[in-house]
Amino acid sequence: MGGAPSSSNYRWIIVGLLFFATTINYLDRQVISLLKPILEKEFSWTESDYGNIVTVFTFFYGASTLLAGYIIDRIGTKIGYIGAILVWSFAAMGHALAGGTFGFMIARGLLGIGEAGNFPASIKTVAEWFPQKERALAVGIFNSGANIGAVVAPAIVPWIALVAGWQMAFIATGALGFVWIIAWWYYYEVPARHKRVSPAELAHITGEPTVEPSVAGDAAATDLLADTTPMRYPIFANRAIWGFMSGKLLTDPIWWFFLFWLPSYLSNIYHLDLKKLGAPLIVIYLAATIGSVGGGWLSSTLIQKGWHPTRARQWAMALFAVCITPVMAISQMGSMWPVIAILSLAVAAHQAWSANIFTVAADQFPKQVLSRVVGLGTMAGTLGGAVFPLLVGRILDHYKALGSLSEGYYIIFYIAGLAYLVAWAMLYIFVFSRVKARS
């Protein structure tokens, strides 16, 4: 690496790396939902069987996030991120060896353990590389990789499966993580030690406070950081942790449903085969990409216009919660494309919500403990995500037996429409109402 110029914007290269890692992350986890029509015939899965497989992934993902956050806080983002991607890439390829439902459960469990490191490492990296006013945009950019992965998957996975078999679809997508590791090893270092970061950019990154205490008591907890090691920082003394965890608990399961069941929903209700699933899914997840970046842009723009960060997050997230409620009207739609439009708005709003809920955590906690905070929130989200697929599978099996599968989906969409309003109320109680907003 050469000497740094007088000014630089290297932090955007770093967020680009986070974007590609998240793209691979979601590509690897999306493969099974696209291949579900093939796999359920080959292995005679019921909806409950598939729900159990999804639950295994989300359980191990959630159970591992806190440990992943702790490890990343201890060893740093460079090595910690590499370790996470090594595990999930081998696990993704290992799906090709599965010979039945139990084999898929093992592969999904290992995939969940590896993928648990993605968001703790990414959010910690953003806190290290970006000032507060840019964090929501940076999170929105890298988080949009989730949607790009979901867009790329229906474009390539069915083709690979039809040409080379479903096993090769898992192998080819899983191998992409090893390419990313090479780039991360070469380009990443913390800003203070990075030769390509100019003094001006370093001052820009570090020139703003990284903690916004939510109440006086939280300020006292934050002050303890000066007298205690990061590993002993009293996270639960800050009430914001309960708002963050509640918000993730209530809304992450809905995203898991959108991710793992939308291909099956379109196949079952609108009779789309593997060749025809691509177009509507690409439309839906492209909308999610726009929502992820747009959600981060909205709150960041409000902050730059002088809004208090908490007030900006509060009203942006209220808007996103309202935008998801139209999914409750899907039962009134007769044709497919109006449903696609409603689902596109919903997933876009979810990703906008997700970009902001992560930055709520980054606003409220010091970066030294942020990986563990994100791990706690992700653990809460995947706890809900582990239970919800069991409910989904049983609802769908019940209504399928009655010959009215569409009714089962509509019940689930109604739950989805309400979840974000309740989550916003919890954030208001624990975070938004406890910070004196100023314009």
C-alpha positions as CSV (number, residue, x, y, z in Angstrom):
1,M,0.0,0.0,0.0
2,G,1.3,3.4,-0.9
3,G,1.2,6.7,1.1
4,A,-2.1,8.4,1.7
5,P,-3.2,11.4,-0.3
6,S,-4.1,14.7,1.3
7,S,-7.7,13.6,1.4
8,S,-9.4,10.2,0.9
9,N,-12.7,8.4,1.0
10,Y,-11.4,4.9,1.7
11,R,-14.3,4.2,4.1
12,W,-16.6,3.7,1.1
13,I,-14.3,1.0,-0.2
14,I,-14.7,-0.7,3.2
15,V,-18.5,-0.5,3.0
16,G,-18.3,-1.9,-0.5
17,L,-16.5,-5.0,1.0
18,L,-19.3,-5.3,3.6
19,F,-21.9,-5.1,0.9
20,F,-20.3,-8.0,-1.1
21,A,-20.0,-10.1,2.1
22,T,-23.7,-9.5,2.9
23,T,-24.6,-10.3,-0.7
24,I,-22.8,-13.7,-0.5
25,N,-24.4,-14.2,3.0
26,Y,-27.9,-13.9,1.7
27,L,-27.2,-15.7,-1.6
28,D,-26.0,-18.8,0.4
29,R,-29.1,-18.8,2.7
30,Q,-31.6,-18.2,-0.1
31,V,-30.6,-21.2,-2.2
32,I,-32.7,-23.7,-0.2
33,S,-35.9,-21.6,-0.6
34,L,-35.5,-21.5,-4.3
35,L,-34.9,-25.2,-4.5
36,K,-37.7,-26.1,-2.2
37,P,-40.1,-27.2,-5.0
38,I,-37.4,-29.7,-6.1
39,L,-36.3,-30.8,-2.7
40,E,-39.7,-31.3,-1.2
41,K,-40.5,-33.8,-4.0
42,E,-37.2,-35.6,-3.7
43,F,-37.3,-35.9,0.1
44,S,-41.1,-35.9,0.6
45,W,-41.1,-32.8,2.8
46,T,-44.2,-31.4,4.4
47,E,-44.5,-27.7,5.2
48,S,-43.7,-28.6,8.8
49,D,-40.6,-30.5,7.7
50,Y,-39.4,-27.4,5.9
51,G,-40.3,-25.2,8.8
52,N,-38.2,-27.4,11.1
53,I,-35.2,-27.0,8.7
54,V,-35.6,-23.2,8.7
55,T,-35.9,-23.3,12.5
56,V,-32.6,-25.2,12.9
57,F,-30.9,-22.5,10.8
58,T,-32.4,-19.6,12.7
59,F,-31.9,-21.3,16.2
60,F,-28.1,-21.8,15.6
61,Y,-27.8,-18.4,13.9
62,G,-29.4,-16.7,16.9
63,A,-27.6,-18.8,19.5
64,S,-24.3,-18.0,17.9
65,T,-24.6,-14.3,17.4
66,L,-23.7,-13.3,21.0
67,L,-20.7,-15.6,21.0
68,A,-19.7,-14.2,17.5
69,G,-20.0,-10.7,18.8
70,Y,-17.9,-11.5,21.8
71,I,-15.2,-13.1,19.7
72,I,-15.1,-10.2,17.2
73,D,-14.8,-7.7,20.0
74,R,-11.9,-9.7,21.3
75,I,-10.0,-10.5,18.2
76,G,-11.1,-7.7,15.9
77,T,-13.1,-7.4,12.7
78,K,-10.4,-8.5,10.3
79,I,-9.7,-12.0,11.6
80,G,-13.2,-12.4,13.1
81,Y,-14.9,-11.8,9.8
82,I,-12.7,-14.2,8.0
83,G,-13.4,-16.9,10.5
84,A,-17.2,-16.4,10.1
85,I,-17.1,-16.6,6.3
86,L,-14.9,-19.7,6.3
87,V,-17.4,-21.5,8.5
88,W,-20.5,-20.5,6.5
89,S,-18.9,-21.1,3.1
90,F,-17.9,-24.7,4.0
91,A,-21.4,-25.2,5.4
92,A,-23.1,-23.8,2.3
93,M,-21.2,-26.2,0.1
94,G,-21.9,-29.0,2.6
95,H,-25.6,-28.9,1.7
96,A,-24.7,-30.9,-1.4
97,L,-23.8,-33.9,0.8
98,A,-27.2,-34.0,2.5
99,G,-29.1,-37.2,1.9
100,G,-32.3,-36.3,3.7
101,T,-34.0,-34.0,6.1
102,F,-31.6,-34.6,9.0
103,G,-28.6,-33.9,6.7
104,F,-30.1,-30.6,5.7
105,M,-30.7,-29.7,9.3
106,I,-27.0,-30.3,10.1
107,A,-25.9,-28.2,7.1
108,R,-28.3,-25.4,8.0
109,G,-27.2,-25.4,11.6
110,L,-23.5,-25.0,10.6
111,L,-24.5,-22.3,8.1
112,G,-26.3,-20.5,10.9
113,I,-23.2,-20.6,13.1
114,G,-21.0,-19.1,10.4
115,E,-23.5,-16.5,9.2
116,A,-24.0,-15.3,12.8
117,G,-20.8,-13.3,12.5
118,N,-21.8,-11.2,9.5
119,F,-23.8,-8.4,11.1
120,P,-21.8,-8.1,14.4
121,A,-18.7,-7.7,12.3
122,S,-20.3,-5.3,9.8
123,I,-21.9,-3.0,12.3
124,K,-18.7,-2.8,14.3
125,T,-16.8,-2.0,11.1
126,V,-19.2,0.8,10.3
127,A,-18.8,2.2,13.8
128,E,-15.0,2.1,13.4
129,W,-15.0,3.7,9.9
130,F,-18.0,6.2,9.9
131,P,-19.0,9.2,11.9
132,Q,-22.5,9.1,13.4
133,K,-24.2,11.2,10.6
134,E,-23.1,8.7,7.9
135,R,-23.7,5.4,9.7
136,A,-27.3,4.9,8.6
137,L,-26.4,5.4,5.0
138,A,-23.4,3.1,5.3
139,V,-25.5,0.4,7.0
140,G,-28.1,0.9,4.3
141,I,-25.6,0.3,1.6
142,F,-24.0,-2.8,3.0
143,N,-27.4,-4.1,4.2
144,S,-28.7,-3.8,0.6
145,G,-26.4,-6.7,-0.1
146,A,-29.0,-8.9,1.5
147,N,-31.4,-7.9,-1.2
148,I,-28.9,-8.2,-4.0
149,G,-28.1,-11.7,-2.8
150,A,-31.8,-12.4,-2.9
151,V,-32.0,-10.9,-6.4
152,V,-29.0,-12.8,-7.7
153,A,-30.2,-16.1,-6.3
154,P,-33.4,-16.5,-8.4
155,A,-31.4,-15.4,-11.5
156,I,-28.7,-18.0,-11.2
157,V,-29.7,-20.8,-8.8
158,P,-32.6,-22.3,-10.9
159,W,-30.4,-22.3,-14.0
160,I,-27.5,-24.0,-12.2
161,A,-29.9,-26.6,-10.7
162,L,-31.6,-27.3,-14.0
163,V,-28.2,-27.6,-15.9
164,A,-26.0,-29.3,-13.3
165,G,-28.2,-30.5,-10.5
166,W,-29.3,-29.0,-7.1
167,Q,-26.1,-30.1,-5.5
168,M,-24.0,-27.9,-7.7
169,A,-26.2,-24.9,-6.9
170,F,-25.0,-25.2,-3.3
171,I,-21.4,-25.8,-4.2
172,A,-21.1,-22.9,-6.7
173,T,-22.7,-20.3,-4.5
174,G,-20.8,-21.5,-1.3
175,A,-17.4,-21.1,-3.0
176,L,-17.9,-17.4,-3.5
177,G,-17.0,-16.7,0.1
178,F,-13.4,-17.8,-0.4
179,V,-12.9,-15.1,-3.1
180,W,-14.2,-12.4,-0.7
181,I,-11.7,-13.5,2.0
182,I,-8.8,-12.7,-0.3
183,A,-10.1,-9.2,-0.9
184,W,-10.8,-8.6,2.8
185,W,-7.3,-9.7,3.8
186,Y,-5.7,-7.4,1.4
187,Y,-7.8,-4.2,1.7
188,Y,-8.9,-4.1,5.4
189,E,-7.3,-2.5,8.4
190,V,-8.6,-0.3,11.2
191,P,-8.6,3.4,10.1
192,A,-5.8,4.6,12.5
193,R,-3.4,2.0,11.1
194,H,-4.5,2.1,7.4
195,K,-2.0,3.6,5.0
196,R,-4.6,4.6,2.5
197,V,-6.6,6.7,5.0
198,S,-5.6,10.4,4.9
199,P,-5.3,12.5,8.1
200,A,-8.3,14.5,6.8
201,E,-10.5,11.3,6.5
202,L,-9.3,10.0,9.9
203,A,-10.3,13.3,11.5
204,H,-13.7,13.1,9.7
205,I,-14.2,9.6,11.0
206,T,-13.2,10.3,14.6
207,G,-14.3,13.9,15.0
208,E,-17.8,13.1,16.3
209,P,-19.0,11.5,19.5
210,T,-19.9,7.8,19.0
211,V,-22.2,7.5,22.0
212,E,-25.6,9.2,22.4
213,P,-26.8,8.2,25.9
214,S,-30.6,7.8,26.0
215,V,-31.1,8.8,29.6
216,A,-29.1,10.3,32.5
217,G,-28.7,6.8,33.9
218,D,-27.3,5.6,30.5
219,A,-24.9,8.5,30.5
220,A,-23.5,7.2,33.8
221,A,-23.2,3.7,32.4
222,T,-21.3,5.1,29.4
223,D,-19.0,7.0,31.7
224,L,-18.0,3.7,33.3
225,L,-16.2,2.9,30.1
226,A,-13.4,5.1,31.2
227,D,-12.9,3.1,34.4
228,T,-13.6,-0.4,33.2
229,T,-12.6,-2.6,30.3
230,P,-14.8,-3.0,27.2
231,M,-15.6,-6.6,28.2
232,R,-17.1,-5.3,31.5
233,Y,-19.2,-2.5,30.1
234,P,-22.7,-2.7,31.6
235,I,-24.7,-3.1,28.5
236,F,-28.0,-3.9,30.3
237,A,-27.7,-0.7,32.3
238,N,-28.6,1.1,29.1
239,R,-32.4,0.8,28.5
240,A,-31.9,1.1,24.8
241,I,-30.8,-2.6,24.7
242,W,-34.4,-3.6,25.5
243,G,-35.9,-1.5,22.7
244,F,-33.3,-2.8,20.2
245,M,-33.8,-6.4,21.2
246,S,-37.6,-6.0,21.2
247,G,-37.6,-4.5,17.8
248,K,-35.5,-7.3,16.4
249,L,-37.5,-10.0,18.1
250,L,-40.8,-8.8,16.5
251,T,-39.6,-8.0,13.0
252,D,-36.8,-10.3,12.1
253,P,-39.1,-13.4,11.9
254,I,-41.2,-11.5,9.3
255,W,-38.1,-11.1,7.2
256,W,-37.2,-14.8,7.5
257,F,-40.7,-15.5,6.3
258,F,-40.3,-13.2,3.3
259,L,-37.0,-14.8,2.5
260,F,-37.8,-18.5,3.0
261,W,-41.5,-18.7,2.0
262,L,-42.1,-16.2,-0.8
263,P,-40.9,-18.6,-3.5
264,S,-43.1,-21.3,-2.1
265,Y,-46.0,-18.9,-1.8
266,L,-45.8,-17.9,-5.4
267,S,-45.4,-21.5,-6.5
268,N,-48.3,-22.7,-4.5
269,I,-50.8,-19.9,-5.0
270,Y,-49.9,-18.7,-8.6
271,H,-48.6,-22.1,-9.8
272,L,-45.1,-20.8,-10.9
273,D,-42.5,-23.4,-11.7
274,L,-38.8,-23.0,-11.1
275,K,-38.3,-21.3,-14.5
276,K,-41.0,-18.7,-13.9
277,L,-40.2,-17.8,-10.3
278,G,-37.3,-15.5,-11.2
279,A,-39.0,-12.4,-12.5
280,P,-41.4,-11.7,-9.6
281,L,-38.7,-12.5,-7.0
282,I,-36.2,-10.2,-8.7
283,V,-38.8,-7.4,-8.7
284,I,-39.5,-7.9,-5.0
285,Y,-35.9,-8.0,-3.9
286,L,-34.8,-5.2,-6.1
287,A,-37.4,-3.1,-4.3
288,A,-35.8,-4.3,-1.0
289,T,-32.5,-3.0,-2.2
290,I,-33.9,0.4,-2.9
291,G,-35.5,0.4,0.5
292,S,-32.3,-0.5,2.3
293,V,-30.3,2.4,0.8
294,G,-33.3,4.8,0.8
295,G,-34.0,4.1,4.5
296,G,-30.4,4.9,5.4
297,W,-30.4,7.9,3.2
298,L,-33.6,9.3,4.7
299,S,-32.5,9.4,8.3
300,S,-29.0,10.5,7.4
301,T,-30.4,13.3,5.4
302,L,-32.6,14.4,8.2
303,I,-29.6,14.4,10.6
304,Q,-27.6,16.5,8.1
305,K,-30.5,19.0,8.0
306,G,-30.2,19.5,11.7
307,W,-32.6,16.8,13.2
308,H,-31.5,15.1,16.4
309,P,-30.4,11.6,15.4
310,T,-33.0,9.9,17.6
311,R,-35.8,12.0,16.2
312,A,-34.7,11.2,12.7
313,R,-34.6,7.5,13.4
314,Q,-38.0,7.7,15.2
315,W,-40.0,9.2,12.4
316,A,-38.3,7.4,9.6
317,M,-39.0,4.1,11.3
318,A,-42.6,5.1,11.9
319,L,-43.0,5.6,8.2
320,F,-41.5,2.3,7.4
321,A,-43.7,0.4,9.8
322,V,-46.8,1.9,8.2
323,C,-45.6,1.0,4.7
324,I,-45.7,-2.7,5.7
325,T,-49.3,-2.8,6.8
326,P,-50.8,-3.2,3.3
327,V,-49.7,-6.8,3.4
328,M,-52.8,-7.4,5.5
329,A,-54.9,-6.6,2.3
330,I,-53.3,-9.3,0.2
331,S,-56.4,-11.5,0.6
332,Q,-58.3,-8.9,-1.4
333,M,-56.0,-9.1,-4.4
334,G,-57.1,-11.3,-7.2
335,S,-54.2,-11.3,-9.6
336,M,-50.5,-11.8,-8.9
337,W,-48.9,-8.5,-9.9
338,P,-50.8,-6.3,-7.4
339,V,-49.7,-8.8,-4.7
340,I,-46.1,-8.4,-6.0
341,A,-46.4,-4.6,-5.7
342,I,-47.6,-4.9,-2.1
343,L,-44.9,-7.4,-1.2
344,S,-42.2,-5.2,-2.9
345,L,-43.3,-2.2,-0.7
346,A,-43.2,-4.4,2.4
347,V,-39.7,-5.9,1.9
348,A,-38.4,-2.4,0.9
349,A,-39.8,-1.0,4.1
350,H,-38.4,-3.9,6.1
351,Q,-34.9,-3.2,4.8
352,A,-35.3,0.5,5.4
353,W,-36.3,-0.4,9.0
354,S,-33.4,-2.8,9.4
355,A,-30.9,-0.2,8.3
356,N,-32.2,2.2,11.0
357,I,-32.6,-0.2,13.8
358,F,-29.0,-1.2,13.5
359,T,-27.9,2.5,13.6
360,V,-30.1,3.0,16.7
361,A,-27.8,0.5,18.4
362,A,-24.7,2.3,17.0
363,D,-26.0,5.6,18.3
364,Q,-26.7,4.4,21.8
365,F,-23.6,2.3,22.6
366,P,-19.8,2.8,22.4
367,K,-18.2,1.0,19.5
368,Q,-16.0,-1.1,21.9
369,V,-19.1,-3.2,22.9
370,L,-21.1,-2.8,19.7
371,S,-20.5,-6.3,18.3
372,R,-22.0,-7.8,21.5
373,V,-24.9,-5.4,21.4
374,V,-25.7,-6.3,17.8
375,G,-25.2,-10.0,18.8
376,L,-27.8,-9.6,21.5
377,G,-30.3,-8.0,19.1
378,T,-29.7,-10.5,16.5
379,M,-30.0,-13.3,19.0
380,A,-33.4,-11.9,20.0
381,G,-34.5,-11.6,16.4
382,T,-33.5,-15.2,15.6
383,L,-35.2,-16.4,18.7
384,G,-38.4,-15.1,17.2
385,G,-37.2,-16.4,13.8
386,A,-36.7,-19.9,15.2
387,V,-40.2,-20.1,16.7
388,F,-42.1,-18.4,13.8
389,P,-41.3,-21.0,11.1
390,L,-42.7,-23.7,13.4
391,L,-46.0,-21.7,13.5
392,V,-45.9,-21.0,9.8
393,G,-45.4,-24.7,8.9
394,R,-48.2,-25.8,11.1
395,I,-50.6,-23.1,9.9
396,L,-49.9,-24.0,6.3
397,D,-50.2,-27.7,6.8
398,H,-53.5,-27.2,8.6
399,Y,-55.0,-25.1,5.8
400,K,-53.5,-27.3,3.1
401,A,-55.3,-30.3,4.6
402,L,-58.5,-28.3,4.5
403,G,-57.9,-27.4,0.8
404,S,-57.5,-23.7,1.5
405,L,-53.8,-23.0,1.6
406,S,-54.2,-19.4,0.6
407,E,-56.1,-18.7,3.9
408,G,-53.1,-19.9,5.8
409,Y,-50.8,-17.5,4.0
410,Y,-53.3,-14.6,4.6
411,I,-53.2,-15.2,8.4
412,I,-49.4,-15.0,8.3
413,F,-49.5,-11.8,6.2
414,Y,-51.8,-10.2,8.8
415,I,-49.4,-11.0,11.6
416,A,-46.6,-9.5,9.5
417,G,-48.6,-6.2,9.0
418,L,-49.0,-5.7,12.7
419,A,-45.5,-6.7,13.9
420,Y,-43.7,-3.5,12.9
421,L,-46.3,-1.2,14.6
422,V,-45.8,-3.1,17.8
423,A,-42.0,-3.1,17.4
424,W,-42.0,0.7,16.9
425,A,-44.1,1.1,20.0
426,M,-41.4,-0.8,22.0
427,L,-38.6,1.3,20.5
428,Y,-40.6,4.4,21.5
429,I,-40.9,3.3,25.1
430,F,-37.3,2.3,25.6
431,V,-35.4,4.6,23.3
432,F,-37.3,7.4,21.4
433,S,-39.3,8.7,24.3
434,R,-36.2,8.8,26.6
435,V,-34.1,11.2,24.5
436,K,-35.2,14.8,24.4
437,A,-35.7,15.4,20.7
438,R,-34.5,18.6,19.2
439,S,-34.7,19.9,15.7
